[in-house]
Amino acid sequence: MKQNYAIIGLGRFGGSICQTLVESGQEVLAIDKSEDRANAYMDIATHVVVGNAQDEMTLRSLGIRNFDQVIIAIGEDIQASILVTLMVKEMGVPNILAKANNGYHARVLEKIGADKVVHPERDMGIRIAHKMVSSNILDSIELSDEYSLAEIRVKNKKFFNKTLLEMDFRRRFGLTIVAVRRRNGDVIASPPAEEVVRENDHLLVIGNVEEVDQLDAKLN
Ligand code: ADP
C-alpha cells in the first residue's frame, strides 16, 4: 500500500529509512536543517527540504498534518526531538515513529504520544544478544506490537520425524507454523498438518510477541 511519509532528520537512522522507503516505492518528504545532509538526499527522496523542524511555521507550510506517517529521526538533540514530536502530534498526524537516544527520552516520547518509539542501538543489541544465546530461534521480527514472526531450528530430538499435527504448536505454544524450510533450501509454504518435520528443518512461525519470546525455553 502506498503511503505518504515525512522524515525529519537525515542522519544514519533517518537516512536509511528514507532510502529504503523510496526503494519500496513510497513517497517520502525528507527534512533536515543541515543543507549538506539535505543535499545528500536530493536524488533519493521524493522531496527534500532544508528547514528547522522546531519552527512550527515550517512544519505547517509543509503540510505535515496531511502525512500518513511522520518519522522523527533527530539524533543527539533530545530537546528538538521532543518538541518536534509534540508539535507533530498536536497537528493530528495518525502515525508517529520517533527515535530515542536513551530510556528516559523513550519514556517522554511515549508520554507525549509517539505511536512507536525505537531505540536502534539498544534494540539491535538485544536482538544480537538474543540470537547469540538462543539455541532454537535463528531470527525474529516484530510485525506489530502484538505479533512476531520467527525462524526456528528445533534441536530437541523429541520433535524429529513428527507431523505438524503431532507437534501441535498451536495448542502447545500458541503459534502457527506458516512454512517449513528444508536443509536443501526447499520451502513448503502453508504446510499441511501431515507434513513431517526432520532434523535440520527450519520452521517459520507466527504468533503473539510474548509467546515467541518464551518459545526457546519451552522447546528445550
Ligand atoms: P543518527 O544517529 O541517526 O546518525 P544524527 O544526530 O547524525 O543521528 O542525525 C540527526 C539529523 O537530524 C542531522 O542530520 C541533523 O541535521 C537533523 N536535525 C537535528 N535537529 C533538527 C531540526 N530541528 N530540524 C531538522 N533537522 C534536524
Residues whose N, C-alpha, C, O or C-beta is under 5 A from the ligand:
A	BS01	ADP	G9 L10 G11 R12 F13 G14 I31 D32 K33 S34 R37 G51 N52 A53 Q54 A73 I74 G75 E76 D77 A80
